[in-house]
């Protein structure tokens, strides 16, 4: 049987579970996951190598109406991934139903040459009879496309999604080494893991005017320690004390949880220093956005 290889873009509105599905399909944590929409800002590639196929999954920021320079870059990143993909996985949140935004996105995908597979995600939150009208609506929006009810969180039908993607890929040799699971650098992944904990520990208190920039990433041979110094950027002075917390407690907790995640990723001890800097308008600064890979 011929070997298959290619790119599969995971697209959808914000907060439909794209990063959770990417991690499930790759089989390891590549993308950070938080309850907040628009967590994913950069294009992230996760690689799954099977005996007869290799899939390069592109996790993308949620496609939404973008007003700020940051959001416009995020949406443009997602649209670029569509142009490169052999297969497109369109995620729909079964608990939310088919929204006007989903309809616009479906119309965008309809004329594309890539094979589109609709994944009706989060079915663990919905009674089974409620899925039938959703699937009928999606069938009308994207006639002839396969619709797979699944749960990226529980793993339900994730293997089915993986199998359908493989079937839709073109024949070809591997695109990456067999032991690679992402093209992202360790430095970028560390930056994302800190941002994940920033989002999780501040919950609704700090909006999207925050970012994380790793400014030092040094291997120290003595004791096999990775030294990381990172700056949390906030947009307004009022956000700084929220991130730091009373007596610095919240910042320490962000650092502690992030350090454990980084140590699990890198397989060695990590010394992590975090600082908070007020930088009004960072999300509109092209130079700063470039440093953040946006």
Backbone as a ProteinNet text record, in pm:
[ID]
protein_1_A
[PRIMARY]
XXXXXXXXXXXXXXXXXXXXXXXXXXXXXXXXXXXXXXXXXXXXXXXXXXXXXXXXXXXXXXXXXXXXXXXXXXXXXXXXXXXXXXXXXXXXXXXXXXXXXXXXXXXXXXXXXXXXXXXXXXXXXXXXXXXXXXXXXXXXXXXXXXXXXXXXXXXXXXXXXXXXXXXXXXXXXXXXXXXXXXXXXXXXXXXXXXXXXXXXXXXXXXXXXXXXXXXXXXXXXXXXXXXXXXXXXXXXXXXXXXXXXXXXXXXXXXXXXXXXXXXXXXXXXXXXXXXXXXXXXXXXXXXXXXXXXX
[TERTIARY]
84.4	0	88.1	53.8	134.7	132.7	246.3	256.7	188	120.3	51.3	110.8	110.7	163.4	104.3	84.5	31.5	-7.6	-73.4	-110.7	-261.7	-298.6	-440	-457.8	-537.4	-561.8	-685.4	-672.8	-785.3	-838.7	-960.8	-1015.4	-1151.8	-1191.6	-1321.3	-1324.9	-1439.7	-1453.2	-1370.7	-1349.8	-1279	-1350	-1269.4	-1318.5	-1403.3	-1380	-1454.6	-1375.8	-1251.6	-1173.8	-1064.9	-1016.6	-916.5	-785.8	-737.9	-610.7	-623.3	-737.2	-759.9	-760.4	-822.8	-823.5	-683.2	-608.1	-470.2	-390.7	-396	-321.4	-366.1	-496.2	-548.8	-503.2	-501.8	-462.2	-312	-232.2	-87.3	-46.5	-123.7	-94.3	-5.5	23.4	99.8	63.1	96.5	60	151.6	92.8	164.1	111.6	-21.1	-85.3	-136.6	-126.6	-182.5	-334.3	-400	-546.5	-594.5	-682.8	-745.6	-893.7	-973.3	-1116.4	-1145.4	-1045.2	-1069	-1064.6	-1157.4	-1148.4	-1026.6	-982.6	-868.2	-739.2	-726.2	-600.2	-488.5	-519	-418.8	-401.1	-275.5	-245.5	-158.6	-70.1	23.5	-19.8	31	12.7	104.4	49	126.4	111.2	222.8	219.1	249.6	160	180.3	187	279	306.9	270.5	197.1	164.6	218.1	308.1	366.3	311.1	252.4	195.2	274.9	256.2	331.6	315	195.5	173.7	145.5	161.2	125.4	190.7	203.1	246	157	95.7	6	67.5	75.1	118.6	-7	-49.1	-171.1	-137.6	-214.3	-197.1	-307.5	-269.2	-365.3	-367.5	-484.4	-495.8	-575	-548.8	-633.4	-777.8	-871.4	-1012.2	-1041.9	-1119.5	-1155.9	-1274.6	-1253.8	-1355.3	-1343.5	-1436.2	-1430	-1319.2	-1214.7	-1094.8	-1089.5	-1067.2	-1058.3	-917.4	-851.8	-719	-612.1	-492.4	-382.8	-348.9	-350.5	-322.4	-423.7	-552.2	-655.6	-653.1	-622	-613.8	-502.1	-389.7	-279.4	-317.2	-391	-434.7	-524.5	-620.4	-713.5	-640.8	-546.7	-470.3	-387.3	-333.9	-260	-348.7	-472.8	-566.1	-599.1	-619.3	-655.5	-538.7	-416.1	-299.2	-290.5	-324.1	-320.7	-418.6	-533.5	-631.7	-574.2	-496.4	-441.7	-339	-275.3	-169.6	-219.8	-341.4	-386.9	-433.2	-404.8	-462.4	-599.4	-613.8	-738.5	-771.3	-898.3	-942.6	-1040.4	-1010.5	-1102.8	-1176.8	-1304.8	-1387.4	-1452.8	-1415.5	-1472.1	-1595.2	-1700.6	-1824.5	-1851.3	-1887.9	-1918.4	-2062.5	-2076.4	-2209.6	-2294.8	-2230.3	-2306.6	-2361.7	-2292	-2335.7	-2429.7	-2410.8	-2490.2	-2424.3	-2489.6	-2436.1	-2468.9	-2365.2	-2381.6	-2369.2	-2406	-2382.2	-2235.3	-2144.6	-2002.2	-1964.2	-2024.6	-2000.9	-2048.3	-2160.6	-2215.6	-2122.9	-2070.3	-1976.6	-1852.8	-1801.2	-1681.4	-1707.3	-1823.3	-1859.6	-1864.9	-1919.1	-1923.7	-1783.8	-1692.1	-1552.8	-1486.9	-1517.9	-1454.2	-1512.9	-1638.3	-1709	-1633.9	-1574.5	-1508.7	-1363.2	-1305.9	-1164.2	-1137.6	-1019.2	-987.5	-958.7	-919.9	-888.9	-1013.5	-992.3	-1100.8	-1144	-1271.2	-1321.9	-1395.7	-1356.9	-1423.8	-1478.2	-1605.4	-1667.5	-1660.1	-1603.8	-1597.1	-1692.7	-1797.4	-1895	-1843.5	-1770.8	-1696.1	-1782.6	-1732.9	-1796	-1930.1	-1939.2	-2065.7	-2089.9	-1986.1	-2003.9	-2092.3	-2117.6	-2200.9	-2344.5	-2376.6	-2506	-2576.3	-2707.5	-2785.4	-2785.3	-2774.6	-2759.3	-2870.3	-2995.3	-3099	-3080.4	-3012.2	-2991.7	-2888.7	-2810.6	-2707.4	-2766.2	-2878.6	-2933.1	-2969.3	-3041.6	-3069.2	-2943.4	-2844.5	-2718.4	-2648.8	-2647.5	-2582.7	-2658	-2790.3	-2869.7	-2838.5	-2827.9	-2793.8	-2656.3	-2560.5	-2424.9	-2420.6	-2502.7	-2510.8	-2562.4	-2650.7	-2700.5	-2594.7	-2517.7	-2415.5	-2298.2	-2260.9	-2146.3	-2187	-2262.3	-2312.3	-2198.2	-2214.7	-2117.3	-1997.5	-1985.8	-1872.9	-1910.3	-1811.3	-1836.1	-1846.1	-1939.4	-1959.6	-1937	-1842	-1805.3	-1833.7	-1931	-1950.4	-1832.9	-1775.7	-1655.9	-1644	-1553.1	-1516.7	-1365.5	-1302.4	-1157.4	-1117.1	-1204.9	-1173.6	-1173	-1274	-1283.3	-1215.6	-1186.7	-1124.8	-1224	-1353.8	-1454	-1440.4	-1425.9	-1416.1	-1293.9	-1196.8	-1074.5	-998.7	-995	-928.8	-1000.4	-1132.8	-1208.3	-1168.9	-1158.7	-1115.1	-976.4	-885.6	-749.2	-749.1	-828.7	-834.5	-887.6	-989	-1046.1	-946.3	-868.5	-766	-661.8	-617.7	-517.4	-569.9	-694.3	-753.1	-756.7	-769.9	-783.1	-648.4	-539.6	-408.6	-357.9	-275.9	-213.9	-102.5	-67.1	46.4	175	268.4	395	479.9	608.1	702	683.2	742.9	735.2	788.9	725.2	766.3	862.3	859.4	941.5	1001.5	1100.1	1158.1	1052.1	1067.4	964.6	948	1052.9	1042.9	1002.1	975.4	931.3	781.2	741.9	598.9	553.7	649	616.3	738.5	716.4	827.3	856.7	774.2	795.3	922.6	993	1113.7	1077.7	1172.2	1149.9	1121.7	1192.9	1175.7	1032.1	977.5	839.4	742.6	763.5	673	676	794.2	804.9	725.9	740.7	666.4	516.6	469	327.4	281.5	365.9	327.4	313.6	399	384	253.8	225.1	102	-22	-14.2	-125.8	-158	-56.3	-79.1	-121.9	-72.3	-118.1	-267.8	-314.8	-458	-536.9	-485	-560.2	-566.4	-458.3	-454.4	-523	-532	-600.2	-747	-786.8	-925.1	-981.6	-1089.4	-1153.3	-1098.8	-1003.4	-958.1	-869.9	-793.4	-703.9	-749	-781.2	-827.9	-711	-732.6	-633	-520.6	-512.6	-403	-277.7	-253.3	-135	-61.7	68.5	150.8	271.6	342.2	462.4	577.4	689.5	808.9	925.4	979.8	1098.5	1220.6	1289.9	1402.6	1538.1	1539.1	1662.7	1626.1	1701.1	1674.6	1811.8	1866.1	2006.4	2020.8	2096.4	2132.1	2251.8	2239.7	2351.3	2400.3	2520.1	2569.4	2577.2	2613.8	2623.8	2485.5	2468.8	2342.2	2234.8	2269.2	2173.8	2046	2062.2	1951.3	1925.2	1796.5	1755.6	1713	1778.8	1745	1657	1539.3	1444.5	1405.6	1418.6	1370.1	1264.8	1145.3	1034.3	965.9	916.9	844.6	699	610.5	467.1	433.7	386.4	347.5	200.2	169.8	30.4	8.1	-114.7	-146.7	-175	-220.6	-260	-198.3	-165	-107.1	-195	-326.8	-417.7	-407.4	-351.7	-341.8	-221.4	-120	3.7	-19.9	-85.8	-107.9	-197.3	-285	-369.6	-283.2	-190.1	-101.7	-9.2	41.3	134.7	61.8	-58	-134.3	-84	-158.7	-123.2	8.9	107.4	236.5	310.5	271.1	336.2	289.6	180.7	138.2	93.8	17.4	-32.9	80.7	174	286.3	369.9	388.7	462.9	389.7	256.2	179.2	184.2	175.9	191.4	327.2	431.1	565.8	581.6	523.4	536.2	471.3	348.3	277	342.9	387.2	453.7	585.1	658.6	787	767	664.1	636.6	605.1	528	495.1	621.2	706.5	829.6	924.1	934.6	1021.4	973	841	785.4	815.3	809.4	837.2	984.4	1073	1215.7	1292.2	1232.8	1298.6	1418.6	1421.2	1530.5	1482.5	1567.6	1530.8	1528.2	1438	1419.8	1421.1	1494.7	1489.3	1416.6	1298.2	1211.8	1194.8	1233.4	1212.4	1107.2	1009	902.8	902	881.4	867.7	742.1	686.4	566.6	601.5	568.4	600.8	476.8	449.9	339.8	390.8	326	363.6	235.7	184	59.9	75	-26.3	-27.8	63.4	112.6	202	136.2	3.2	-67	-83.1	-46.2	-52.2	87.2	188.7	326.9	380.3	404.7	450.8	579.3	670.9	797.3	771.5	688	658.8	583	486.9	413.2	507.7	606.8	705.9	788.1	826.3	902.7	821.8	690.7	602.8	564.6	620.3	593.6	461.2	407.1	275.9	287.7
-119.6	0	124.9	222.7	343.1	426.9	489.7	578.2	710.4	768.3	895.9	1000.6	1124.2	1232.7	1364.9	1456.3	1586.6	1667.7	1779.7	1876.5	1876.4	1883.3	1893.4	2014	2109.5	2230.7	2210.3	2247.1	2240.2	2381.9	2406.5	2542.2	2544.1	2663.6	2680.5	2812.2	2841.9	2963.3	2950.2	3059.8	3050.6	2957.6	2883.8	2803.8	2683.3	2628.3	2507.7	2379.9	2394.3	2276.4	2237.8	2332.2	2299.7	2248.5	2317	2277.2	2143.3	2120.8	1991.2	1879.2	1903	1801	1779.2	1886.8	1871	1780.8	1807.3	1725.6	1580.3	1558.1	1420.7	1349.3	1418.5	1357.1	1329.8	1421	1401.6	1296.7	1289.4	1190.6	1243.5	1373.9	1437.3	1584.9	1653.6	1794.5	1880.3	1944.6	2037.7	2178.9	2190.5	2321.6	2341.9	2466.2	2497.5	2504.3	2474.2	2470.2	2544.2	2640.9	2709	2726.1	2756.8	2777.6	2906.3	2993.3	3121.9	3107.2	3170.7	3170.4	3249.1	3219.5	3288.3	3267.1	3149.9	3117.5	3101.3	3030.4	3009.4	3137.4	3182.4	3304.5	3275.2	3176.7	3145.3	3019	3004.2	2877.6	2774.8	2662.1	2559.2	2428.6	2362.3	2239	2119.9	2020.5	1896.6	1780.5	1688.8	1582.7	1446.8	1368.6	1230.3	1137.4	1049	952.2	814.3	753.5	619.6	528	395.9	306.9	339.8	382.7	406.8	550.4	641.3	780.8	875.7	1001	1106.9	1229	1277.6	1393.1	1509.4	1624.1	1747.6	1830	1831.6	1903.5	2049	2139.3	2282.5	2330.7	2364.7	2426.1	2574.7	2633.3	2772.5	2854.6	2985.7	3071.4	3066.2	3088.1	3089.5	3200.1	3167.9	3267.4	3347.7	3478.8	3566.8	3703.8	3790.8	3927.2	4001.2	4035.9	4091.3	4242.6	4310.6	4456.9	4506.8	4445.9	4493	4433.5	4495	4437.2	4295.1	4269.5	4134.8	4035.9	4067.3	3974.8	3957.5	4066.2	4053.7	3958.6	3966.7	3874.8	3730.8	3712.7	3578.1	3517.6	3594.7	3544.3	3519.7	3606.5	3586.8	3458.9	3429.4	3305	3184	3188.5	3078	3062.8	3174.4	3167.9	3118.2	3151.1	3100.2	2948.4	2895.4	2750.4	2680.4	2742.2	2683.8	2668.9	2767.1	2764.7	2652.5	2608.9	2508.5	2366.4	2351.9	2221.6	2127.8	1999.4	1893.7	1853.4	1864.2	1828.6	1941.2	1975	2073.8	2006.8	2016.6	1969.5	2091.4	2100	2209.8	2166.5	2233.7	2199.8	2284.2	2216.5	2280.6	2238.5	2331.9	2302.5	2251.3	2122	2062	2125.1	2169.7	2227.8	2365.5	2437.7	2571.4	2565.9	2466	2456.3	2531.8	2530.5	2596.6	2745.8	2826.7	2971.3	3042.1	3170.3	3247.4	3245.7	3249.3	3242.8	3111.4	3000.8	2870.6	2869.4	2932.9	2936.7	3013.7	3126.4	3203.8	3121.3	3052.2	2970.4	2854.8	2792.1	2682.9	2732	2851.8	2908.8	2936.1	2972.3	2995.4	2865.5	2757.1	2628.5	2558.7	2585.8	2511.8	2505.8	2617.5	2610	2563.3	2539.5	2504.5	2365.2	2346.2	2213.8	2108.8	2151.8	2056.5	1977.7	1854.2	1772.8	1829.4	1859.2	1912	1802.6	1782.3	1688.1	1770	1754.4	1829.1	1744.6	1802.2	1734.5	1806.6	1737.8	1792.7	1760.3	1855.7	1832.3	1854	1805.5	1820.3	1747.2	1631.5	1556.1	1497.6	1496.8	1449.1	1542.8	1663.4	1761.4	1767.2	1682.7	1693.8	1558.2	1558.6	1435.1	1389.5	1260.2	1207	1250.4	1253.5	1294.8	1437.9	1521.1	1660.1	1672.4	1567.9	1574.1	1564.8	1494.6	1470.2	1598.8	1695	1818.5	1899.5	1893.6	1962.4	1902.9	1771.3	1704.7	1732	1741.7	1773	1914.3	2009	2146.9	2153.2	2084.7	2084.1	2016.2	1913.9	1847.2	1939	2030.6	2128.6	2234.6	2273.8	2376.7	2324.9	2199.3	2140.3	2003.7	2003.4	1877.5	1785.1	1658.6	1559.4	1543.6	1629.2	1616.2	1524	1449.1	1359.8	1441.4	1402.4	1468	1363.3	1389.9	1292.7	1351.6	1297.5	1340.6	1289.5	1375.5	1336.1	1418.8	1375.5	1453.3	1449.8	1562.6	1569.9	1550.1	1589.8	1581.3	1437.3	1359.8	1220.9	1122.3	1165.7	1076.5	1004.4	1026.8	958.1	992.2	891	901.4	978.4	1005.8	1072.9	983.4	852.2	759.2	755.8	771.6	775.8	898.9	1013	1135.3	1115.9	1058.5	1034.8	945.7	840.8	749.2	816	901.1	969.8	1069.1	1134.3	1227	1150.7	1038.7	958	918.1	874.7	832.3	946.5	1069.9	1184.8	1244.4	1199.9	1256.4	1205	1284.9	1235.9	1136	1056.4	967	1048.6	1007	1079.2	1029.3	1070.2	1032.9	1122.5	1080.6	1160.2	1301	1397.7	1537.6	1575.4	1497.2	1526.9	1396.7	1409.1	1290.7	1215.4	1084.9	1001.8	1033.2	1083	1108.3	1251	1334.7	1471.5	1474.2	1556.6	1572.4	1716.7	1808.7	1948.8	2015	2122.8	2202.2	2321.3	2342.1	2453.8	2432	2540.1	2529.8	2511.5	2459.5	2446.7	2582.9	2684.2	2818.6	2867.4	2844.7	2885.3	2807.6	2676.5	2595.1	2639.2	2675.2	2725	2855.1	2944.3	3070.8	3045.6	2946.4	2913.5	2852	2769.7	2706.4	2810.7	2912.6	3021.3	3096.1	3122.8	3195.7	3113.7	2982.3	2896.8	2915.9	2915.9	2932.3	3074.7	3172.2	3310.4	3319.1	3258.7	3259.4	3183.6	3068.6	2984.5	3046.5	3104.9	3157.1	3292.6	3369.3	3498.3	3488.1	3376.3	3351.4	3472.8	3531.5	3642.2	3779.4	3780.7	3909.6	3987.5	3915	3980.5	3944.7	4044	4015.1	3981.8	3999.7	3953.6	4053.1	4157.1	4250.8	4200.4	4070	4011.7	3923.6	3912.7	3825	3782.7	3681.8	3633.9	3631.9	3687.7	3691.4	3630.9	3518.9	3457.6	3536.7	3596.8	3684.3	3619.4	3513.6	3435.7	3288.7	3207.6	3064	2997.6	2960.6	2919.9	2782.6	2696.1	2566.1	2586.5	2539.1	2549.6	2409	2374	2236	2189.2	2281.5	2240.1	2205.2	2078.4	2031.1	2009.6	2022.8	2001.8	2082.4	2214	2304.5	2394.1	2415.1	2511	2639.6	2751.1	2879.6	2957.2	2997.7	3072	3200.5	3311.6	3439.7	3491	3514.3	3554.4	3677.6	3761	3881.8	3868.6	3896	3901.9	4047.4	4070.2	4204.3	4226.5	4339.6	4377.9	4513.8	4537	4656.5	4778.5	4753.6	4866.6	4851.4	4962.8	4956.2	4880.1	4888.9	4821.7	4669.7	4617.7	4471.8	4413.4	4495.5	4444.6	4388	4460.6	4402.6	4278.6	4267.9	4148.3	4026.9	4041.4	3929.8	3893.9	3995	3968.7	3909.3	3959.9	3910.2	3965.3	3939.2	3987.6	3925.7	4012.3	3962	3880.6	3894	3818.1	3674.9	3639.9	3500.1	3446.4	3525.9	3474.8	3453.9	3547.2	3532.5	3409.9	3385.6	3265.7	3139	3139.9	3021.4	3000.4	3108.2	3097.1	3034.1	3084.5	3033.1	2888.5	2852.6	2714.7	2615.6	2645.7	2554.3	2548.4	2662.8	2664.3	2586.5	2601.8	2531.1	2379.6	2330.5	2186.6	2139.1	2219.2	2184.2	2184.8	2285.4	2295.9	2180.9	2144.3	2031.9	1902.2	1883.5	1764.3	1765.3	1883.6	1896	1871.1	1932.8	1930.8	1814.6	1752.4	1637.4	1673.1	1795.3	1834.8	1944.6	1975.5	2079.1	2214.7	2300.2	2431.6	2537.3	2644.8	2762.1	2869.6	2908.8	3001.4	3130.8	3241.8	3375.1	3447.6	3504.8	3578.9	3724.4	3813.7	3956	4007.2	4115.1	4175.2	4316.9	4349	4481	4542.6	4667.8	4740.8	4800.7	4763.8	4816.1	4850.3	4970.4	5008.4	4996.6	4937.3	4928.1	4822.9	4728.5	4626.5	4549.3	4528.1	4448.4	4523.1	4651.5	4730.3	4761	4711.6	4740.8	4631	4661.1	4556.8	4488.3	4564.9	4504.5	4403.5	4442.5	4351.7	4228.9	4247.2	4132.8	4038.3	4094.8	4011	3930.4	3990.3	3917.7	3802.7	3820.1	3715.8	3613.9	3628.4	3531.9	3553.3	3676.5	3705.2	3796.1
0	0	0	-81.3	-94.7	33.3	60.3	177.1	146.2	245.9	228.3	322.2	275.8	358.8	312.9	408.1	370.6	492.6	464.4	567.9	590.1	717.1	754.2	845.5	802.8	881.7	968.4	1096.3	1189.7	1206	1159.8	1160.7	1229.8	1269.6	1334.1	1408.2	1464.3	1544.5	1672.7	1745.2	1872.9	1971.6	2047.6	2160.3	2120.7	2000.7	1960.9	1990.7	2040.5	2078.7	1980.4	1901	1798.8	1860.3	1963.6	2024.8	2097.1	2160.2	2226.5	2123.8	2008.1	1903.2	1847.8	1827.8	1778.4	1871.6	2000.8	2096.7	2091.8	2078.1	2072.7	1946.2	1833.8	1706.7	1701.3	1758.8	1759.1	1862.9	1971.1	2074.1	2184.9	2183.4	2290.7	2294.1	2403.7	2416.1	2330.5	2232.3	2145.3	2167.1	2177.9	2190.1	2331.8	2381	2511.9	2500.9	2610.4	2613.7	2738	2720.2	2833.2	2802.6	2904.7	2878.9	2801.5	2785.4	2720	2567.9	2496.7	2351.5	2305.1	2183.1	2120.8	2198.5	2262.7	2329.6	2226.5	2116.8	2012.1	1931.9	1921.8	1846.7	1725.1	1737.3	1630.3	1556.6	1435.8	1366.4	1431.5	1468.1	1536	1459.9	1435.6	1356.8	1446.4	1444.4	1517	1419.6	1441.8	1344.6	1403.5	1326.6	1366.1	1258.3	1297.2	1204.1	1233	1131.8	1139.1	1046.4	1054.7	965.9	817.6	776.6	634.7	597.9	694	664.4	763.5	720.5	810.6	787	895.9	885.1	961.3	896.2	961	988	1113.8	1151.7	1182.1	1124.5	1148.2	1240.7	1364.9	1456.7	1425.5	1420.5	1378	1479.4	1485.7	1568.5	1519.4	1610.2	1572.6	1473	1370.2	1269.5	1321.9	1330.8	1389.2	1323.8	1355.3	1302.6	1376.3	1301.8	1364.1	1348.6	1460.9	1457.6	1489	1587.7	1626.9	1535.1	1528.9	1450.2	1492.8	1624.5	1673.9	1618	1630.8	1584.4	1433.4	1359.9	1214.1	1173.9	1244	1214	1247.6	1356.9	1394.2	1286.6	1239.3	1138	1005.8	970.9	847.7	856.4	975.4	996.8	967.7	1016.3	993.6	845.1	776.9	635	549.4	586.9	514.9	526.2	643.5	662.8	569.8	545.9	454.3	314.2	272	136.8	119.4	228.6	220.7	243.1	290.8	339.7	228.6	248	164.1	217.6	349.6	417.3	514.9	526.3	624.2	719.4	848.8	951.6	1004.9	975.5	1024.8	1154.9	1264.6	1394.6	1423.6	1465.3	1507.6	1651.4	1736	1875.8	1884.1	1915.5	1920.7	2030.7	2137.9	2248.9	2213.9	2126.9	2085.7	1966.6	1881.9	1760	1645.3	1531.4	1412	1420.2	1432	1449.1	1314.3	1308.6	1185.4	1143.6	1241.8	1209.8	1144.9	1190.9	1129	983.6	959.3	823	728.3	777.7	695.8	665.1	765.6	747	651.1	663.2	571.9	427.4	405.8	270.9	217	307.6	267.4	223.5	292.6	264.3	142	112.7	6.7	-125.7	-175.6	-305.8	-302.1	-184.2	-175.8	-232.8	-294.6	-349.3	-242.2	-123.2	-16.1	24.2	66.6	120.4	255.5	270.3	397.3	473.3	597.8	687.7	803.9	833.1	942.6	1070	1175.5	1305.1	1399.6	1438.6	1533.2	1672.7	1730.1	1853.5	1978.3	2090.3	2223.2	2230.5	2163.5	2169.5	2307.6	2393.3	2530.5	2611.3	2558.7	2630.1	2576.5	2481.6	2412.7	2411.1	2432	2419.3	2273.1	2251.8	2115.1	2019.1	2060.5	1965	1913.9	1991.9	1950.5	1838.5	1816.4	1712.8	1571.6	1557.6	1423.7	1348.2	1410.9	1336.5	1306.6	1395.7	1369	1247.2	1239.8	1126.7	996.8	1006	886.3	836.5	929	890.9	826.5	885.1	830.5	693.6	676.6	547.2	437.4	475.3	378.5	346.7	448.3	428.2	344.9	370.3	300.7	245.2	136.5	81.5	38.8	68.4	25.5	116	216.5	308.5	424	469.4	582.2	711	796.9	925.9	1035.1	1123.9	1227.1	1364.9	1439	1578.3	1662	1744	1818.9	1945.9	2031.6	2150.1	2163.1	2135.9	2150.3	2296.2	2388.9	2531.6	2580.5	2542.1	2589.2	2494.9	2372.2	2273.9	2184.6	2206.6	2126.7	1978.2	1896.7	1750.2	1700.5	1788.3	1742.2	1644.3	1671	1578.5	1443.3	1445.1	1319.1	1238.3	1306.3	1239.2	1179.7	1257.7	1210.7	1086.4	1089.9	975.3	849.8	864	746.2	687.4	775.7	726.3	644.2	696	623.5	485.9	480.6	352.3	250.9	299.9	209.7	167.6	228.8	196.4	62.1	-5.9	-130.2	-98.6	-196.3	-178.9	-177.5	-93.6	-85.4	29.1	26.9	132.1	254.2	365.4	487.9	464.7	529.5	520.6	632.1	741.7	859.1	911.9	999	1061.2	1140.9	1149.7	1213.1	1361.8	1427.7	1572.3	1605.3	1504.8	1531.1	1561.3	1657.4	1683.3	1667.3	1648.9	1619.3	1559.1	1484.1	1432.8	1523.6	1624.7	1716.8	1798.1	1827.2	1908.1	2055.4	2132.7	2276.8	2338.6	2290.6	2344.3	2324.6	2204.2	2177.7	2265.4	2279.3	2360.6	2507.2	2556.7	2694	2708.9	2610.9	2611.7	2618.9	2542.7	2541.2	2673.2	2734.1	2860.3	2972.3	2969.9	3067.9	3041.2	2913.4	2879.5	2916.9	2902.4	2942	3089.7	3174.9	3317.9	3352.9	3277.3	3295.5	3272.2	3164.3	3133.8	3239.6	3279.9	3374	3513.6	3558.8	3695.9	3709.3	3601.1	3610.5	3572.1	3510.6	3470.1	3396.5	3446.9	3374.6	3413.9	3506.3	3559.6	3462.9	3381.5	3286.1	3144.9	3064.3	2928.4	2836.9	2706.8	2611.1	2588.6	2672.3	2661.3	2728.5	2724.2	2786.7	2686.4	2705.5	2622.8	2704.7	2658.4	2726.5	2627	2666.9	2581.9	2658.8	2608.3	2668.8	2623.9	2720.4	2687.6	2711.9	2791.4	2808.3	2816.3	2743.5	2735.6	2726.2	2841.7	2847.5	2910.5	2843	2899.6	2993.3	3116.4	3210.2	3242.3	3191.1	3204.8	3349.3	3439.7	3579.6	3633.4	3665.4	3719.1	3614.5	3486.4	3376.5	3399.6	3407.9	3437	3317.1	3288	3186.1	3257.2	3222.9	3283.7	3187.1	3234.1	3150.6	3223	3152	3204.1	3106.5	3156.5	3069.9	3126.4	3035.3	3072.9	3032.2	3125.8	3096.3	3062.9	2941.3	2898.8	2929.6	2991.1	3012.2	2947	2907.2	2829.5	2917	3041.4	3127.3	3266.8	3331.8	3466.5	3565.6	3548.8	3642.6	3635.1	3524.7	3509.3	3582.9	3605	3666	3805.8	3897.3	4030.6	4027	3927.2	3917.2	3886.9	3791.7	3755.2	3870.7	3942.4	4052.6	4173.1	4203.8	4317.3	4449.8	4553.9	4687.8	4732.5	4762.5	4806.6	4701.5	4575.4	4467.7	4454.9	4526.6	4533.3	4397.5	4322.4	4194.5	4093.8	4088.5	3995.7	4031.7	4161.3	4203.3	4159.9	4170.9	4133	3981.6	3904.4	3758.6	3726.8	3794.3	3770.4	3812.9	3926.5	3975.8	3880	3839.6	3750.8	3613.6	3563.7	3433.4	3439.1	3548.4	3561.3	3556.9	3624.2	3621.4	3480.3	3405.9	3267.2	3179.7	3200.6	3120.9	3153	3279.5	3316.6	3254.2	3249.5	3184.2	3034.7	2973.4	2830	2800	2878.2	2845.9	2909.8	3008.5	3071.3	3157	3213	3301.4	3396.5	3493.9	3589.8	3521.8	3568.1	3508.3	3618.4	3591.7	3678.1	3598.4	3645.7	3570.6	3648.2	3586.8	3643.8	3562.4	3629.8	3562.7	3609	3513.9	3543	3473.8	3525.4	3465.5	3421.9	3297.2	3242.6	3179	3213.7	3150.9	3020.1	2910.9	2779.2	2702.6	2722.8	2654.2	2502.7	2439.8	2294.2	2235.1	2316.7	2261.1	2146.9	2156.6	2055.4	1923.3	1920.8	1796.7	1742.5	1811.6	1775.4	1682.9	1554.8	1461	1506.5	1564.3	1609.6	1720.7	1817.3	1928.1	1879.9	1790.1	1735.3	1662.8	1591.7	1523.9	1621.8	1735.7	1838.6	1896.7	1896.5	1950.6	1843.9	1723.3	1616.4	1547.7	1557.4	1499.8	1378.5
[MASK]
++++++++++++++++++++++++++++++++++++++++++++++++++++++++++++++++++++++++++++++++++++++++++++++++++++++++++++++++++++++++++++++++++++++++++++++++++++++++++++++++++++++++++++++++++++++++++++++++++++++++++++++++++++++++++++++++++++++++++++++++++++++++++++++++++++++++++++++++++++++++++++++++++++++

